[in-house]
Amino acid sequence: MDVELVAITPDAEAVIERAARTCYQSADRATTDSAAAFLPKLLAMGHESPFEHAYATFRIAGCSRAASHQLVRHRLMAVSQRSQRYVSEKSFDYVVPPSVPDSLRGEFEADMESIRQLYVKWKSYGLRNEDARFVLPNACTTELVISANFREFRHIFKVRLTPHAQWEIRAICRQMLESLAREAPTVFRDIREAAIKADPQRSDEAEGAPRGKASRHQ
């Protein structure tokens, strides 16, 4: 799985500070490093609307449809996803969940091959991609580009980085959080610290490699 930061608001923390200080008419109190103290105060007050002025865009490739279905439920986010209507899935890749033991991996892969053959069969009967895709599994990999403001990313991370969240979307969000924490450390520091506290064994996983294994049809 690959998670790439495509674009981000330049000087995002300064933009957020400028927006917030407009509310209080305190622009004259802004300095080159004042955001580091000012933004946490906004969060503590619950004044989060200024964080909507900063955006980030990510490309996510190689995750399963099971994971993307969860991610796109966050509606305050722009999404462009690989289409199974316009793109053939006759050679689809898939994700093997970590709960599948090595002793049964071959059986899982055989099932995926059977599904691939079903897709090819229904295509040969004249069905278009949009109808042949009905036999495809949630394990099928996908690619999508998402854009959201920082307030929404904070919300996503709060609900998707708990131990109760599904393992794959946690892996996606860990990678996005690490990228954003490097670019806007003040905005995401509390979220990152909470995520580390909730899952300390994964705290050093800046690369966020998923526990599941992606397989490619040959």
C-alpha positions in Angstrom: 0.0 0.0 0.0 1.3 3.4 -0.9 0.1 6.7 0.7 1.5 9.8 -0.9 1.0 13.4 0.2 0.2 15.1 -3.1 -0.4 18.7 -2.0 -0.8 20.8 1.1 -1.6 24.4 1.9 1.7 26.3 2.0 2.6 27.7 5.5 -0.6 26.0 6.7 -0.2 26.8 10.4 0.4 30.5 9.6 -2.8 30.5 7.4 -4.8 29.0 10.3 -3.4 31.6 12.7 -4.2 34.5 10.4 -7.7 33.3 10.0 -8.2 32.9 13.7 -6.7 36.2 14.6 -9.1 37.9 12.2 -11.9 36.8 14.6 -10.2 38.5 17.5 -8.6 41.4 15.5 -5.2 40.4 17.0 -3.1 40.2 13.8 -0.6 42.6 15.3 0.3 39.9 17.9 1.4 37.3 15.3 5.1 36.6 15.0 7.1 34.1 13.1 6.7 31.5 15.8 3.5 32.5 17.6 1.4 29.8 16.0 3.1 27.2 18.1 1.4 28.6 21.2 -1.7 30.1 19.6 -3.1 27.0 17.8 -3.2 24.7 20.8 -5.2 27.4 22.6 -7.7 27.4 19.8 -8.1 23.6 20.1 -8.5 23.8 23.9 -11.3 26.4 23.4 -13.0 24.3 20.8 -12.5 27.0 18.2 -11.7 24.7 15.3 -13.3 26.5 12.3 -10.0 28.2 11.5 -8.4 24.8 10.9 -10.7 24.5 7.9 -8.6 27.0 5.9 -5.8 24.5 5.5 -6.1 21.5 3.1 -4.1 18.4 2.2 -4.5 16.0 -0.7 -3.4 12.3 -0.6 -3.1 9.6 -3.1 -3.8 6.1 -1.7 -3.0 3.1 -3.8 -3.1 -0.6 -3.1 -5.6 -0.6 -0.2 -8.7 -2.9 -0.4 -12.2 -1.8 -1.3 -13.1 -2.9 2.2 -10.8 -0.1 3.5 -11.9 2.5 0.9 -15.6 1.9 1.7 -14.8 3.0 5.2 -12.8 6.0 4.2 -15.3 7.5 1.8 -17.9 7.6 4.5 -16.2 10.8 5.7 -18.4 13.1 3.7 -16.5 16.4 4.3 -13.8 15.1 1.9 -13.4 15.2 -1.8 -12.8 11.8 -3.4 -11.7 10.6 -6.8 -11.5 6.8 -7.0 -10.5 4.2 -9.6 -13.7 3.2 -11.4 -14.7 -0.4 -11.7 -17.1 0.7 -14.3 -14.6 2.1 -16.7 -11.5 0.1 -15.8 -11.4 -3.7 -16.3 -10.6 -5.8 -13.2 -9.7 -9.0 -15.1 -6.3 -9.0 -13.5 -7.2 -7.4 -10.2 -4.8 -7.3 -7.2 -6.1 -8.1 -3.8 -5.3 -7.8 -0.1 -4.9 -10.8 2.1 -6.1 -10.0 5.7 -3.5 -10.7 8.4 -6.0 -13.0 10.2 -5.5 -15.5 7.3 -2.7 -17.9 8.5 0.1 -18.8 6.2 -1.2 -22.4 6.1 -4.4 -21.1 4.5 -3.0 -18.4 2.3 -2.9 -20.6 -0.7 -6.6 -21.4 -0.3 -7.4 -17.7 0.0 -5.5 -17.0 -3.2 -7.2 -19.9 -5.0 -10.6 -18.3 -4.0 -9.4 -15.0 -5.4 -8.5 -16.7 -8.7 -11.9 -18.4 -8.8 -13.5 -15.0 -8.5 -11.3 -13.6 -11.2 -12.4 -16.4 -13.5 -16.0 -15.6 -12.6 -15.5 -12.0 -13.6 -13.8 -13.0 -16.9 -16.7 -15.5 -17.6 -19.4 -12.9 -17.2 -17.4 -10.5 -19.3 -17.3 -13.2 -22.0 -21.1 -13.4 -21.8 -21.3 -9.8 -22.9 -21.7 -8.1 -19.5 -20.1 -4.7 -19.2 -17.6 -3.9 -16.5 -20.4 -2.1 -14.5 -22.3 -5.4 -14.2 -19.5 -8.0 -14.2 -18.0 -6.2 -11.2 -20.9 -7.5 -9.0 -18.9 -10.7 -8.4 -15.7 -8.9 -7.3 -14.6 -9.2 -3.7 -14.0 -6.4 -1.1 -10.4 -7.6 -1.1 -9.9 -6.0 -4.5 -7.3 -3.2 -4.4 -8.2 0.3 -5.5 -6.6 3.7 -5.9 -8.1 7.0 -4.8 -7.2 10.7 -4.3 -8.7 12.4 -1.3 -8.7 16.1 -0.2 -9.9 17.5 3.1 -9.3 20.3 5.4 -7.3 19.9 8.6 -10.3 20.0 10.9 -11.7 17.0 9.0 -8.4 15.1 9.0 -8.3 15.6 12.8 -11.8 14.1 13.0 -10.9 11.2 10.7 -7.8 10.4 12.8 -9.7 10.5 16.1 -12.2 7.9 15.0 -9.9 5.7 12.7 -6.8 5.4 14.9 -8.4 3.8 17.9 -7.7 0.1 18.6 -11.3 -0.6 17.7 -10.9 0.6 14.1 -10.2 -1.9 11.4 -6.4 -2.7 10.9 -6.2 -1.5 7.3 -7.8 1.9 7.7 -5.6 2.4 10.8 -2.5 1.8 8.6 -3.7 4.3 6.0 -4.4 6.9 8.7 -1.1 6.3 10.4 0.7 7.2 7.2 -1.4 10.3 6.5 -1.0 11.4 10.1 2.8 11.0 10.0 2.9 13.1 6.8 0.7 15.9 8.2 2.6 15.9 11.5 5.8 16.6 9.7 4.2 19.5 7.8 2.0 20.9 10.5 3.3 19.6 13.8 1.4 21.9 16.1 -2.0 21.0 14.5 -1.5 17.3 14.7 0.7 16.8 17.8 -2.1 16.0 20.2 -3.6 13.5 17.7 -0.3 11.8 17.1 0.4 11.6 20.9 -3.0 10.1 21.5 -2.5 7.5 18.7 0.8 6.5 20.1 -0.7 6.1 23.6 -3.5 4.0 22.3 -1.3 1.7 20.2 2.3 2.0 21.6 3.6 -1.0 19.7 2.9 0.8 16.5 4.3 4.2 17.6 7.5 3.9 15.5 5.7 2.9 12.4 6.1 6.1 10.4 6.0 4.0 7.2 2.6 2.6 8.2 3.0 -0.7 6.4 -0.3 -2.6 6.6 -0.4 -5.9 8.4 -2.2 -7.5 5.5 -0.4 -8.6 2.4 -1.2 -7.5 -1.1 -1.0 -10.0 -3.9 -0.8 -9.4 -7.6 -2.3 -11.7 -10.2 0.3 -12.9 -12.7 
